[in-house]
Amino acid sequence: MTETTAGTTTAGTTAGTPAGPALTPGPAGRPYVVNTRTADFNDRFHEILATLRAEAPVAPTPVPHEYFVSSYDDVYAVLRDHETYSSREGVAVDPGGSRLPPIDTDPPEHTAWRGLLNRWFTRQRMEVHEPAIRAAAHAMIDEALATPTTDLVEAYSSRLPTEVFFTRIMGLTVEQARTCAGYVDQAVFSDDHDASKAGYAALGAFIAPLVTELRARPAEDELLSVIAHAEINGEPVSAQQAILAVTLLVLGGLETTASVLSGGLHHLATHPELLGALRREEIPPAGFLEECLRMFAPSSGLRRSLTRPVELGGVALETGDSILVSYASANYDEAAFPDAATFDPARTPNRHVAFGVGIHRCLGSNLARLVLRTAFTVAAQRLEAIEPAGEIVYHSVPTRGLVTFPVRLRPTTPERALASAGTGRS
């Protein structure tokens, strides 16, 4: 078990957030207003979330009729009740101006979309890709080891999920994957609203001709073709609906997995004893993965909208109010996870909400677990040490993760590296 404090997991430069305090005095009877779009919120992420859980688990934000929900029980209750807490007004904090199916839908539309997509992301279907993912991970570690220093986000934790998703799941080329990933980075990480909007537009412009070409051809039993020719509740989807559905898969399939992988690798760097223990399987690999998912859950706040008046966390909410549910905060709630700030790969039970709960539980969770499990295992096999080599940069809205992570990598002995590469184990 390793202790993880705000200082070791959240220190670093803030990316693209304005100055100003995250917590300011609230209206009568409410101790705080929380502003998640400040440098202060990013820099003191877990400290502020702990304050909110203790003193204001349902806190207003500067946006009228919007609230931030931070406790495990309240987050869990919201995610389980889609009839009261609707997704149809948009889930992402900054969705780029479009509603993305199925995440921004309610039943029956949501049910139809998930029925169409679920079979493409089953555990059995995902496990077929394990050898290719493992080979790609080894190749990326080879490249990273060939340079004195490397940005581990760019070289591994972002690159691996990107190439796996685009080449193995979407059937695109590596070059197309890198182009599309660049648009995602601009949309999600840009400091400027107009640049971010342009990133979303460029992403849509990249996806649109792919969908148009597929719609002009007979339907095939491939994921993108199935989406392009889908029927939802008996009605053919429009080209725009298909483009938005593919856009959601891209956004959901890349940055969130990369954030957990970056967080886990940063933890291995700052707690080097874990790297050898993971290599020697002195700690359970599955437990290590689940604890990474709990502690480095990327979703800091996803939106729901009230369909009726309700009381949540002692606060009376009205129809039409918006709430931001913080998966990241819920996963650090001491009421649900004793010693929550301690990284414990033997933690059981570990009922984290990294993938959400209820009907909107993450469609790609099986793929994410496979990529993460393989990536961590290969890193442990190949690396003797991950040494931080410069300033790290975090972002925190709408997801929490590393933007840059400069490191020096020390390889394991050639004999051990060769043995690991040839075992086929992940």
C-alpha positions in Angstrom: 0.0 0.0 0.0 1.2 3.5 -0.8 0.1 6.8 0.5 -1.1 9.2 -2.2 -1.7 12.8 -1.1 -2.7 15.9 -3.1 1.0 16.9 -3.2 2.1 13.7 -5.0 -0.8 13.2 -7.4 -2.0 16.7 -8.3 1.1 18.9 -8.2 2.0 20.5 -11.5 1.2 23.3 -13.9 -2.4 24.0 -14.6 -3.4 23.8 -18.3 -5.7 26.4 -19.7 -7.7 27.5 -16.5 -8.2 31.1 -15.3 -7.1 32.5 -12.0 -9.4 32.9 -9.0 -10.4 30.8 -6.0 -12.3 27.6 -6.6 -14.4 28.0 -3.4 -16.1 31.2 -2.5 -18.8 31.8 0.1 -22.2 30.5 -0.8 -25.6 31.9 -0.4 -27.4 31.7 2.9 -27.3 28.1 4.3 -24.8 27.0 1.7 -21.1 27.2 2.7 -19.6 27.3 -0.8 -19.9 28.1 -4.4 -17.5 25.9 -6.4 -15.9 27.0 -9.7 -14.3 23.9 -11.4 -12.9 26.1 -14.2 -10.2 27.8 -12.2 -6.5 27.1 -11.8 -7.1 26.8 -8.0 -9.5 23.9 -8.6 -7.0 22.1 -10.7 -4.0 22.8 -8.4 -5.8 21.8 -5.2 -8.1 19.2 -6.9 -8.3 16.5 -4.1 -8.1 19.0 -1.3 -11.1 20.9 -2.6 -13.1 17.8 -3.3 -12.5 16.6 0.2 -13.7 20.0 1.6 -16.9 19.7 -0.6 -17.6 16.1 0.5 -17.3 17.1 4.2 -19.1 20.5 4.1 -21.1 20.9 0.9 -21.6 17.6 -1.0 -24.1 19.3 -3.2 -22.7 22.8 -3.9 -23.8 25.5 -6.3 -21.5 26.6 -9.1 -21.3 30.2 -10.6 -23.7 29.0 -13.3 -27.3 29.7 -12.2 -29.3 26.5 -11.3 -26.2 24.3 -11.5 -24.8 22.1 -8.7 -21.6 20.0 -8.2 -22.2 16.6 -6.5 -19.2 15.1 -4.8 -20.1 12.3 -2.3 -20.1 8.7 -3.3 -23.7 8.0 -2.1 -25.1 11.0 -3.9 -23.2 10.3 -7.1 -24.2 6.7 -7.1 -27.9 7.6 -6.5 -27.8 10.1 -9.4 -26.3 7.6 -11.8 -28.7 4.9 -10.9 -31.8 7.1 -11.5 -31.9 8.1 -15.1 -35.6 8.9 -14.9 -35.0 11.8 -12.4 -31.5 12.8 -13.6 -31.8 13.0 -17.4 -29.0 12.9 -19.9 -30.9 14.3 -22.9 -29.8 17.9 -22.3 -26.2 16.9 -22.7 -23.7 15.2 -20.4 -20.3 16.7 -21.0 -19.4 20.0 -19.4 -18.2 21.3 -22.8 -19.7 19.1 -25.4 -18.7 21.2 -28.4 -22.3 22.3 -29.1 -23.7 19.0 -30.2 -25.6 16.2 -28.5 -23.8 12.9 -28.9 -25.8 9.6 -29.0 -26.0 7.5 -26.9 -24.5 9.3 -24.0 -26.8 12.4 -24.5 -30.0 10.4 -24.7 -32.5 8.8 -22.4 -34.6 5.6 -23.0 -36.0 4.5 -25.4 -33.5 6.1 -27.8 -30.6 5.3 -25.5 -31.8 1.6 -25.2 -31.8 1.3 -28.9 -28.4 2.7 -29.4 -26.9 0.5 -26.7 -28.5 -2.5 -28.1 -26.8 -1.7 -31.4 -23.4 -1.0 -30.0 -23.0 -3.3 -27.0 -22.1 -6.5 -29.0 -19.1 -4.7 -30.5 -17.5 -4.2 -27.1 -18.0 -7.5 -25.3 -15.1 -9.0 -23.3 -14.7 -11.9 -25.7 -14.6 -9.6 -28.8 -12.0 -7.3 -27.1 -9.7 -10.1 -25.9 -9.0 -11.0 -29.6 -7.0 -7.8 -29.8 -4.7 -8.6 -26.9 -1.6 -9.9 -28.9 -1.7 -6.8 -31.2 -2.0 -4.5 -28.2 0.9 -6.2 -26.4 3.1 -6.0 -29.5 2.3 -2.3 -30.0 3.1 -1.6 -26.3 6.5 -3.3 -26.6 7.3 -1.3 -29.8 6.4 2.0 -28.2 8.5 1.2 -25.1 11.4 0.4 -27.6 11.1 3.8 -29.2 10.8 5.6 -25.8 13.9 3.8 -24.5 15.9 5.0 -27.6 15.8 8.6 -26.4 17.4 10.2 -23.3 14.1 11.7 -22.1 10.5 11.3 -23.4 7.1 12.6 -22.7 5.4 9.5 -21.5 1.9 10.8 -22.3 2.8 11.4 -26.0 5.0 8.4 -26.3 2.9 5.8 -24.6 -0.2 6.5 -22.4 -2.0 8.6 -25.1 -0.5 7.0 -28.1 -1.3 3.3 -27.3 -5.1 3.8 -26.6 -5.3 6.0 -29.7 -3.6 3.6 -32.1 -5.5 0.6 -30.6 -8.9 2.2 -30.9 -8.5 3.6 -34.4 -6.6 0.7 -36.0 -8.1 -2.3 -34.2 -11.7 -1.0 -33.5 -12.4 1.5 -36.2 -10.2 0.0 -38.9 -8.3 3.2 -39.8 -4.6 3.6 -40.6 -2.0 4.8 -38.1 -1.7 8.1 -40.0 -5.4 8.6 -39.8 -5.3 7.8 -36.1 -2.7 10.5 -35.4 -4.5 13.1 -37.4 -7.8 12.4 -35.6 -6.0 12.3 -32.2 -4.6 15.8 -32.9 -8.1 17.1 -33.4 -9.2 15.5 -30.1 -6.3 17.1 -28.3 -7.2 20.5 -29.7 -10.9 20.1 -28.8 -10.3 18.9 -25.3 -7.2 20.6 -24.1 -7.1 24.0 -25.9 -6.8 27.0 -23.6 -9.0 29.0 -26.0 -12.7 28.4 -26.4 -12.7 29.3 -30.2 -9.7 26.9 -30.7 -11.5 24.2 -28.8 -14.6 24.7 -30.9 -12.5 24.6 -34.1 -11.0 21.3 -32.8 -14.5 19.8 -32.5 -15.4 21.1 -35.9 -12.2 19.6 -37.4 -13.0 16.2 -35.7 -16.5 16.3 -37.2 -15.0 17.2 -40.7 -12.6 14.2 -40.4 -15.4 11.8 -39.5 -18.0 13.0 -41.9 -16.5 11.7 -45.2 -15.9 8.3 -43.5 -19.6 8.1 -42.7 -20.6 9.4 -46.1 -18.6 6.8 -47.9 -19.9 4.0 -45.7 -23.5 5.1 -46.2 -23.0 5.0 -50.0 -21.9 1.4 -49.8 -24.0 -1.7 -48.8 -24.0 -2.3 -45.0 -21.2 -4.6 -43.7 -20.7 -6.4 -40.4 -18.1 -3.8 -39.2 -18.6 -1.3 -36.4 -18.6 2.0 -38.5 -20.7 0.5 -41.2 -23.3 -0.7 -38.6 -23.4 2.8 -37.2 -23.7 4.5 -40.6 -26.6 2.2 -41.6 -28.2 2.0 -38.2 -31.9 2.1 -37.5 -33.0 3.5 -34.1 -36.5 2.5 -33.0 -37.4 1.7 -36.6 -36.1 4.9 -38.1 -32.9 5.1 -40.1 -30.3 7.4 -38.5 -29.3 10.6 -40.4 -25.8 11.1 -41.6 -25.4 13.7 -38.8 -26.6 11.3 -36.1 -24.1 8.7 -37.4 -21.3 11.3 -37.4 -22.1 12.3 -33.8 -22.2 8.7 -32.6 -18.8 8.0 -34.1 -17.5 11.2 -32.5 -18.6 10.0 -29.1 -16.8 6.7 -29.6 -13.6 8.7 -30.5 -13.9 11.0 -27.5 -14.8 8.3 -25.1 -12.3 5.8 -26.4 -9.1 7.9 -26.2 -8.7 10.5 -23.6 -10.3 8.7 -20.6 -8.1 5.6 -21.0 -5.0 7.7 -21.5 -5.8 9.6 -18.3 -5.9 6.4 -16.2 -2.8 5.1 -17.8 -0.9 8.3 -17.2 -2.0 8.5 -13.6 -0.9 4.9 -13.0 2.4 5.4 -14.6 3.0 8.6 -12.6 2.2 6.7 -9.5 4.7 4.0 -10.4 7.3 6.8 -11.0 6.7 8.4 -7.6 6.5 5.0 -5.8 9.2 3.0 -7.6 9.0 0.0 -5.3 5.6 -0.8 -6.9 7.2 -1.2 -10.4 9.3 -4.1 -9.3 6.5 -5.6 -7.2 4.2 -5.4 -10.2 6.8 -7.1 -12.4 7.3 -9.9 -9.9 3.5 -10.2 -9.4 4.0 -9.6 -5.7 0.9 -7.4 -6.0 -2.3 -8.6 -7.8 -2.2 -7.1 -11.4 -6.0 -7.0 -11.5 -6.1 -5.2 -8.1 -3.5 -2.8 -9.3 -5.6 -2.0 -12.3 -8.8 -1.5 -10.4 -7.1 0.8 -7.9 -5.7 2.9 -10.7 -9.2 3.1 -12.1 -10.5 4.3 -8.7 -7.7 6.8 -7.9 -7.1 8.2 -11.4 -10.7 8.1 -12.7 -10.7 10.8 -15.3 -14.3 12.1 -15.2 -14.3 15.0 -12.8 -17.8 16.2 -13.6 -20.5 15.0 -16.0 -23.9 16.7 -16.3 -27.4 15.5 -15.6 -30.6 17.6 -15.7 -33.5 17.3 -13.3 -36.9 16.1 -14.6 -38.7 16.7 -11.3 -38.1 18.4 -8.0 -35.9 16.4 -5.6 -33.8 16.7 -2.5 -30.2 15.6 -2.9 -27.6 15.9 -0.2 -29.9 18.1 1.9 -30.4 20.6 -1.0 -33.7 21.1 -2.7 -33.3 21.0 -6.4 -35.9 22.0 -9.0 -37.0 20.7 -12.4 -34.5 21.9 -15.0 -31.6 22.3 -12.6 -28.3 20.9 -13.8 -25.9 18.9 -11.7 -22.3 17.8 -12.3 -21.6 14.4 -10.8 -17.9 13.9 -9.9 -16.8 10.4 -10.4 -13.3 11.4 -9.3 -14.6 12.7 -6.0 -16.9 9.8 -5.3 -13.9 7.4 -5.7 -12.0 9.3 -2.9 -14.9 9.3 -0.5 -13.8 7.9 2.9 -17.3 6.7 3.6 -17.1 4.3 0.7 -13.3 3.6 0.6 -11.5 3.5 4.0 -8.1 5.1 3.7 -9.2 6.4 0.4 -5.9 8.4 -0.2 -3.9 5.2 0.1 -3.2 3.2 -3.1 -4.0 -0.3 -2.1 -4.0 -2.9 -4.9 -5.4 -5.5 -2.5 -8.4 -3.3 -1.8 -11.7 -5.3 -1.6 -14.4 -4.6 -2.2 -13.5 -1.9 -4.7 -16.8 -0.6 -6.0 -15.4 2.4 -7.8 -17.5 4.4 -10.3 -14.7 5.0 -12.8 -16.9 3.6 -15.6 -20.1 5.0 -14.2 -23.2 3.2 -13.0 -26.5 2.3 -14.4 -27.7 2.5 -18.0 -24.9 4.9 -19.1 -22.1 2.7 -17.7 -19.1 3.1 -20.1 -19.6 1.2 -23.3 -15.9 0.6 -23.8 -15.0 -0.6 -20.3 -13.9 -4.0 -21.5 -11.5 -2.4 -24.1 -10.2 0.1 -21.5 -9.4 -2.7 -19.0 -7.6 -4.7 -21.7 -5.5 -1.8 -22.9 -4.7 -0.7 -19.4 -3.9 -4.2 -18.1 -1.6 -4.8 -21.1 0.1 -1.4 -20.9 0.9 -1.6 -17.2 2.2 -5.2 -17.5 4.5 -4.4 -20.5 5.8 -1.3 -18.7 6.6 -3.3 -15.6 8.3 -6.0 -17.7 10.4 -3.6 -19.7 11.2 -0.8 -17.2 13.4 -0.9 -14.2 12.6 2.7 -13.3 10.4 5.6 -14.5 12.2 8.8 -13.4 10.4 12.2 -13.6 12.5 14.6 -15.7 10.6 17.9 -15.7 7.4 19.7 -14.9 4.1 17.9 -15.4 0.9 19.5 -16.6 -2.6 18.6 -15.6 -6.0 19.4 -16.9 -9.2 18.9 -14.8 -12.4 19.7 -16.8 -14.3 17.9 -17.9 -11.8 15.1 -17.3 -8.8 14.9 -15.0 -5.5 13.8 -16.4 -1.9 14.5 -17.4 -1.2 16.6 -20.5 2.6 16.1 -20.3 4.8 13.8 -18.3 8.5 14.1 -19.1 10.6 11.1 -17.9 13.8 9.3 -18.1 13.3 5.5 -18.5 15.7 2.9 -17.3 15.2 -0.5 -18.9 15.3 -3.9 -17.2 18.3 -6.1 -18.0 18.4 -7.2 -21.7 17.8 -10.8 -20.6 14.7 -9.9 -18.6 13.4 -7.6 -21.4 13.9 -10.3 -24.0 12.2 -12.9 -21.8 9.3 -10.6 -21.1 8.8 -9.8 -24.8 8.7 -13.4 -25.6 6.4 -14.7 -22.9 3.2 -13.4 -24.5 2.0 -12.5 -21.0 -0.1 -9.5 -20.3 
